[in-house]
Amino acid sequence: MNMNKKANDGDRCEVFCYDEQKVKRVQENVKKETFAPLSTMFKALADETRLKIAFALTTEQELCVCDVAHIIGSSTATASHHLRQLKQAGVAKSRKDGKWVFYSLQNPHIAAFIQYSFTQQKTSV
């Protein structure tokens, strides 16, 4: 028995070797993509409150800031702050109607992603 084995040795290869063709193919695919916008979106959704808001926006076509504040149990200022961050990250969009500001998800793909993620979470538990 090797007592010098580290706890994370099962997380990496014991011998360094790679598939050169596969690596080149994947590297080319990676070079073709733009990651910053998607990374920004995931960062915005990584906050639990903003994820709750995004989830709420999957269940209704649009919600005003006051609706969102009540849903998440916060002030309208806090709700507005989170909604603004979702908008800046490209997750949500807004429209003003008189004295109210309504938010909705930027596109149906975001709603599908969020709903799929929750479905997967429930089935994997």
WOHUDA-V546547 format. One line per field, one symbol per residue. burial: # if it has 9 or more other ideal C-beta (glycine too) atoms within 8 Angstrom, else .. Layout:
# WOHUDA-V546547
burial: ???
This chain:
# WOHUDA-V546547
burial: ......................#................##..##.#.##########...########.##...#.###.##.###.#.##.#.....######....##..##..#.......
